[in-house]
């Protein structure tokens, strides 16, 4: 039972009247009557508070998207014979953000209404809703009875695959534009001859078939088909370097979104896609396979991943890939270059992959540091920040140049461009027949 403000107001009034009545001849009797009256009112309120008055049903999508707003609907039915006032509060997962204010409403007898509120989750994985708690007031508004309705419900938050990378992905899968940047007039630049067609302005002169051109008295171009059945291995680092937050997401979130987009494009191109998850040790490994079922398997495996505080062991994961991948493979590693020690560990671990395989290191460049380097300092504090940012940025660029000089391709772009840049790099490698 919970006493309402009206009870305390009534109690204070009764006490004041009792104190004031002490000056009257029958003051004691009046004080006793006021006390009895208040007690009877409280007891009546307790007796007439309906028990198990509220029936609640919750509706929430079973599958949610990361950082996307969704609505929770509560269907509330007053099962009692009397109208009653209720306070209702739900128990969403603590990782979700949104209004936590209780619903306050009055329900007529046998009436059902639906109330909704919005939530959002910036974390991926499986989460559980708890019970719905409520309070129902007595007819005099002095006392509230507490209750709860157990409504356990599990929901899954999947990676957010919308945005710039999603638009480019749809364009690539449609075959109309290449990575969303320019229209192409050929099917690909692989090694397999596909057909002949009339030469267009943007075509490479190396693809002109001079015999066919002389025979038809106009320029004819060979059209090549992008090679299929090539192998792509996606490596995802979940170590400490992937935990910093950029905007609403962590670096790991951007890496997972880009990895799923890349896998969809590669499978559409007819390649085999595998993946590995690692930090201080190898956490998951899947052999390269074909088929859209591989995308579903990839999403299910990556959804619950969270960044850890472990130092990543690049040598172990690269050694495992080298041991299990006998054919030449495009190895795309999503990680970060946090410091000189980590960068050197990454370089030493990846060097054995060259030249047998083609490794590509994908990192998220820190746009905040870059913004500080481009801003002129206006005071001593900003001058210190500017110098520190310049040192960090120069070390970062020096590390990238070191990777490239050793034969390791790299992609380093701001977080919001990661999916697009990764897809473009994959398509460039496919077209240049480097696999």
matplotlib code that plots the C-alpha trace (Angstrom):
import matplotlib.pyplot as plt

x = [0.0, 1.1, -0.3, -1.3, -0.7, -4.4, -4.0, -1.2, -3.2, -6.2, -4.1, -2.5, -5.9, -7.2, -4.2, -4.6, -8.3, -7.6, -5.1, -7.4, -10.3, -8.3, -9.6, -13.2, -15.1, -15.6, -12.3, -11.0, -14.2, -13.9, -10.3, -11.3, -14.1, -11.7, -9.2, -11.9, -13.3, -9.9, -9.3, -12.6, -11.9, -8.5, -10.1, -12.9, -10.4, -8.4, -11.5, -12.8, -9.5, -10.0, -7.7, -6.1, -8.0, -5.6, -5.0, -2.0, -0.7, 2.5, 3.3, 6.8, 8.6, 10.6, 13.4, 14.7, 17.2, 20.1, 19.6, 16.2, 13.1, 10.4, 7.2, 6.0, 2.2, 0.5, -3.1, -4.7, -8.0, -9.8, -11.4, -13.1, -16.7, -15.7, -13.8, -10.3, -7.1, -3.9, -0.2, 1.7, 5.4, 7.0, 10.4, 12.3, 16.0, 18.3, 20.4, 17.4, 17.0, 13.6, 11.0, 10.8, 7.8, 4.9, 1.5, -1.2, -4.8, -8.3, -10.0, -13.8, -15.0, -14.5, -12.8, -9.6, -7.3, -3.9, -1.0, 2.4, 5.8, 9.0, 12.4, 15.8, 18.8, 22.3, 23.5, 23.2, 22.2, 19.4, 17.5, 14.6, 11.6, 10.5, 7.2, 4.8, 4.3, 1.1, -0.7, -4.4, -6.0, -9.0, -12.3, -11.3, -7.8, -6.1, -4.4, -2.8, -2.4, 0.7, 0.7, 2.7, 2.0, 4.8, 5.3, 8.8, 9.6, 12.8, 13.8, 16.8, 18.5, 20.2, 22.9, 21.7, 22.2, 20.6, 22.3, 24.9, 26.3, 22.9, 22.1, 25.4, 24.7, 21.3, 22.8, 25.6, 23.1, 20.9, 23.9, 23.1, 25.9, 29.2, 29.4, 27.1, 29.6, 29.5, 27.7, 29.7, 29.4, 30.9, 30.1, 33.5, 37.2, 38.0, 39.8, 36.9, 35.7, 31.9, 30.9, 31.6, 29.8, 30.3, 33.0, 31.8, 33.6, 34.5, 35.9, 39.5, 41.4, 43.2, 39.9, 39.4, 39.2, 41.0, 40.1, 36.4, 36.7, 38.3, 35.7, 32.8, 34.4, 33.9, 35.4, 34.4, 35.2, 35.6, 33.4, 34.8, 32.9, 34.0, 35.5, 33.5, 34.3, 37.0, 37.5, 36.9, 37.7, 36.4, 38.2, 36.6, 38.6, 36.6, 39.6, 40.0, 40.8, 37.3, 35.5, 35.7, 32.5, 32.0, 28.6, 25.9, 28.0, 31.2, 33.9, 33.0, 29.4, 30.6, 32.9, 30.1, 27.8, 30.5, 31.4, 27.8, 27.4, 30.7, 29.6, 26.3, 28.1, 30.7, 28.1, 26.1, 29.2, 29.5, 32.4, 32.9, 32.7, 34.0, 34.7, 36.6, 36.1, 39.1, 40.6, 43.2, 42.4, 40.3, 36.6, 34.8, 35.7, 33.6, 35.0, 34.3, 31.0, 28.5, 24.9, 22.7, 22.4, 26.0, 24.7, 22.1, 24.7, 27.1, 24.4, 23.4, 27.1, 27.9, 24.8, 25.8, 29.4, 30.6, 34.0, 36.3, 39.3, 41.6, 44.7, 44.2, 46.5, 46.9, 49.6, 47.3, 44.3, 46.5, 48.3, 45.0, 43.8, 47.1, 46.8, 43.2, 43.1, 45.1, 43.8, 44.6, 42.1, 41.2, 41.5, 39.7, 40.6, 38.4, 40.5, 42.1, 45.6, 45.6, 49.3, 52.7, 52.8, 49.4, 50.3, 53.6, 51.9, 49.4, 52.2, 54.3, 51.2, 50.0, 53.3, 53.3, 50.1, 51.9, 52.2, 50.2, 47.1, 45.9, 45.3, 43.4, 43.4, 40.2, 40.2, 38.0, 39.9, 39.2, 37.3, 37.3, 41.1, 41.2, 38.8, 41.1, 44.1, 42.3, 41.1, 43.4, 43.9, 42.6, 44.1, 46.8, 44.5, 43.5, 47.1, 48.0, 45.1, 46.2, 49.8, 48.6, 46.1, 48.8, 51.2, 48.4, 47.4, 50.9, 51.6, 48.4, 49.3, 52.9, 51.5, 49.3, 52.2, 54.2, 51.5, 51.2, 55.0, 55.0, 52.3, 49.3, 46.4, 44.4, 41.2, 41.0, 37.9, 35.5, 33.0, 30.0, 31.9, 33.3, 30.7, 31.0, 34.8, 35.1, 32.8, 34.6, 38.0, 36.6, 35.2, 38.5, 40.4, 37.9, 38.1, 41.9, 42.1, 44.5, 42.9]
y = [0.0, 3.5, 6.6, 9.4, 13.2, 13.5, 11.3, 13.5, 16.6, 15.2, 14.0, 17.4, 19.1, 16.6, 17.3, 21.1, 20.8, 18.5, 21.0, 23.9, 22.0, 21.6, 25.1, 23.9, 22.2, 19.0, 19.2, 15.7, 14.1, 16.1, 15.0, 11.4, 11.7, 13.2, 10.4, 7.8, 9.5, 9.5, 5.9, 4.8, 6.7, 4.9, 1.5, 2.1, 3.1, -0.1, -2.3, -0.8, -0.8, -3.4, -6.4, -7.6, -4.8, -4.3, -6.7, -5.7, -6.8, -5.6, -5.4, -4.8, -5.9, -9.0, -7.7, -4.1, -2.0, -0.4, 3.3, 3.2, 4.5, 2.0, 2.0, -0.2, -0.6, -1.4, -2.6, -1.8, -3.3, -2.3, -5.6, -4.2, -3.1, 0.5, 3.2, 3.6, 5.7, 3.9, 4.7, 2.3, 1.9, -0.6, -2.3, -2.1, -3.2, -0.8, -0.5, 1.1, 4.9, 6.6, 8.2, 6.4, 8.4, 6.4, 6.5, 8.2, 7.6, 6.9, 3.8, 3.3, -0.1, -2.9, -0.4, -1.2, 1.4, 1.4, 3.6, 3.7, 5.1, 5.2, 3.6, 3.3, 1.0, 1.9, -1.6, -4.8, -8.2, -9.9, -8.1, -8.8, -6.8, -7.3, -7.0, -4.0, -2.4, -0.4, 1.3, 1.6, 4.3, 3.8, 5.6, 8.3, 8.8, 8.2, 4.9, 3.1, -0.7, -1.8, -4.7, -6.1, -8.2, -10.5, -10.0, -11.4, -10.8, -11.1, -8.8, -8.8, -5.7, -6.2, -3.9, -0.8, -1.5, 1.8, 5.0, 5.7, 2.2, 0.7, 2.9, 2.0, -1.6, -1.5, 0.1, -2.4, -5.3, -3.8, -3.7, -0.1, 1.8, 0.8, 1.6, 4.5, 6.8, 6.5, 4.6, 1.9, 0.7, -2.7, -5.8, -6.0, -6.1, -9.7, -12.2, -14.1, -12.9, -12.4, -10.7, -8.0, -4.7, -1.3, 0.9, 3.7, 6.9, 5.7, 2.3, 1.4, 1.3, -1.8, -3.7, -2.8, -5.9, -4.6, -7.6, -7.2, -3.5, -3.8, -6.3, -4.1, -0.8, 0.6, 0.2, -2.9, -3.5, -6.8, -7.1, -9.1, -10.8, -10.3, -13.5, -15.5, -18.2, -16.0, -16.1, -13.3, -13.6, -10.9, -10.5, -8.4, -7.1, -6.8, -5.7, -2.5, -0.4, -0.9, 0.4, 4.2, 5.9, 8.0, 9.7, 7.2, 4.1, 2.5, 1.8, -1.9, -1.0, 0.7, -2.2, -4.8, -2.8, -2.4, -6.1, -7.2, -4.8, -6.2, -9.8, -9.1, -7.6, -10.4, -13.1, -11.3, -11.3, -15.1, -15.2, -17.3, -15.4, -16.5, -14.6, -14.6, -12.8, -12.2, -10.2, -11.7, -15.0, -16.4, -16.2, -17.5, -18.8, -19.7, -21.2, -19.2, -20.4, -19.3, -18.5, -15.9, -18.2, -17.1, -13.5, -14.7, -16.7, -13.7, -11.4, -13.8, -14.3, -10.6, -9.2, -10.0, -8.9, -6.2, -4.6, -5.9, -4.6, -7.3, -6.5, -8.0, -10.9, -10.3, -12.9, -15.7, -14.9, -14.3, -17.6, -19.4, -17.9, -18.7, -22.3, -22.8, -20.8, -22.7, -20.7, -17.0, -15.0, -11.4, -10.8, -7.7, -7.0, -4.4, -3.0, 0.2, 1.7, 3.0, 3.3, 2.4, -0.9, -2.1, -0.9, -2.8, -5.9, -5.7, -5.2, -8.1, -10.4, -9.6, -9.7, -13.6, -13.3, -11.5, -12.4, -15.5, -13.6, -10.1, -8.4, -5.1, -3.3, -1.3, 1.4, 4.3, 7.6, 9.9, 12.8, 14.7, 14.8, 15.8, 18.7, 19.9, 19.9, 22.0, 24.6, 27.6, 27.8, 30.9, 30.4, 28.4, 25.5, 25.2, 25.5, 22.6, 20.5, 21.4, 20.3, 17.0, 16.3, 17.0, 14.5, 11.8, 12.4, 12.3, 9.1, 7.6, 8.6, 7.3, 4.0, 3.8, 4.6, 1.8, -0.7, 0.2, 0.2, -3.5, -4.5, -4.2, -2.3, -0.1, 1.8, 4.7, 6.9, 8.6, 6.3, 7.3, 6.5, 3.1, 0.8, 2.7, 2.9, -0.8, -1.8, 0.4, -1.1, -4.6, -3.7, -2.1, -5.3, -7.4, -5.3, -5.2, -9.0, -8.8, -12.0]
z = [0.0, -0.8, 0.9, -1.5, -1.1, -0.4, 2.7, 4.1, 3.4, 5.2, 8.1, 8.5, 8.4, 11.1, 13.3, 13.1, 13.8, 16.8, 18.2, 17.6, 19.4, 22.6, 23.7, 23.3, 26.2, 24.2, 22.4, 23.3, 21.9, 18.7, 18.3, 18.7, 16.2, 13.6, 14.1, 13.8, 10.7, 9.0, 10.0, 8.5, 5.3, 4.9, 5.7, 3.2, 0.5, 1.2, 1.0, -2.2, -4.1, -6.8, -6.7, -10.0, -11.6, -14.6, -17.5, -19.6, -23.0, -24.6, -28.3, -29.4, -32.6, -32.1, -34.4, -34.1, -35.9, -34.1, -33.3, -35.0, -33.1, -32.4, -30.5, -27.6, -27.3, -24.0, -24.1, -20.7, -19.6, -16.4, -15.2, -12.1, -11.7, -11.0, -12.8, -11.4, -11.7, -12.6, -12.7, -15.0, -15.7, -18.0, -17.6, -20.9, -21.1, -19.3, -22.5, -24.3, -24.3, -24.2, -21.9, -18.5, -17.2, -15.8, -17.6, -15.5, -16.6, -15.5, -16.9, -16.9, -15.9, -18.5, -20.8, -22.8, -24.2, -25.9, -24.9, -26.6, -26.0, -28.0, -27.4, -29.2, -28.8, -29.7, -28.8, -30.8, -29.3, -27.5, -24.8, -22.5, -21.3, -17.7, -15.8, -16.0, -12.6, -11.8, -8.9, -8.6, -6.5, -4.1, -4.6, -2.1, -3.5, -0.2, -0.8, -3.8, -4.2, -6.0, -8.5, -11.4, -14.5, -15.6, -19.3, -20.2, -23.9, -25.8, -28.6, -30.9, -32.1, -35.5, -37.0, -38.8, -42.5, -43.7, -44.8, -47.5, -47.6, -48.0, -51.0, -52.7, -51.9, -53.6, -56.6, -56.9, -56.6, -59.2, -61.6, -62.8, -61.0, -59.7, -56.0, -56.5, -58.1, -61.9, -64.6, -66.2, -69.8, -69.3, -67.2, -65.7, -66.4, -65.4, -67.6, -69.0, -72.4, -72.5, -75.8, -78.4, -78.7, -80.2, -78.7, -76.4, -75.4, -71.8, -72.9, -72.4, -75.8, -74.6, -75.0, -78.7, -80.9, -84.0, -86.2, -85.5, -85.9, -89.4, -90.4, -89.4, -90.3, -86.8, -83.4, -81.6, -77.9, -76.1, -73.1, -70.2, -67.4, -63.8, -62.5, -60.1, -57.5, -55.9, -52.1, -49.6, -45.9, -43.6, -40.3, -37.5, -34.6, -31.3, -29.2, -27.2, -30.2, -31.6, -28.5, -28.9, -29.8, -32.9, -32.8, -31.9, -32.7, -31.6, -34.2, -34.0, -35.1, -38.2, -39.0, -38.6, -40.9, -43.5, -43.3, -43.9, -46.9, -48.3, -47.9, -49.7, -52.7, -52.8, -52.7, -55.4, -57.5, -57.2, -54.7, -51.6, -48.3, -44.9, -41.7, -38.5, -35.2, -32.9, -30.1, -27.8, -29.5, -32.4, -31.2, -34.3, -37.8, -40.8, -44.0, -47.2, -48.8, -51.4, -51.1, -49.4, -46.4, -45.6, -45.1, -42.6, -40.8, -40.7, -39.3, -36.6, -35.6, -35.6, -33.9, -30.3, -30.7, -28.3, -28.1, -25.3, -23.3, -24.7, -26.8, -30.2, -31.3, -35.0, -35.5, -34.2, -36.5, -39.6, -38.9, -38.7, -42.0, -43.6, -42.4, -43.6, -46.9, -49.5, -52.5, -53.0, -50.9, -50.5, -46.7, -45.4, -41.8, -40.0, -37.1, -35.9, -35.6, -32.1, -31.3, -32.7, -30.8, -32.2, -35.7, -35.6, -34.2, -37.1, -39.7, -38.4, -38.2, -41.8, -43.6, -43.9, -45.9, -48.7, -51.6, -51.4, -50.3, -50.8, -47.4, -47.0, -43.7, -43.1, -40.4, -39.3, -39.4, -36.5, -38.1, -34.8, -34.7, -38.3, -37.6, -34.8, -37.1, -39.7, -37.2, -36.3, -32.6, -30.8, -27.3, -25.5, -24.8, -28.5, -29.5, -27.3, -28.7, -32.2, -31.7, -30.0, -32.8, -35.5, -33.8, -33.6, -37.2, -38.5, -36.7, -38.1, -41.7, -41.2, -40.1, -43.2, -45.5, -43.8, -44.4, -48.1, -48.6, -47.4, -49.9, -47.7, -49.2, -46.8, -46.5, -44.1, -44.2, -41.8, -40.1, -42.2, -45.4, -44.3, -46.1, -49.4, -49.4, -48.6, -51.4, -53.8, -52.9, -53.3, -56.8, -57.8, -56.8, -58.8, -61.9, -61.9, -61.7, -58.7, -57.3]

ax = plt.figure().add_subplot(projection="3d")
ax.plot(x, y, z, "-o")
ax.set_aspect("equal")
plt.show()
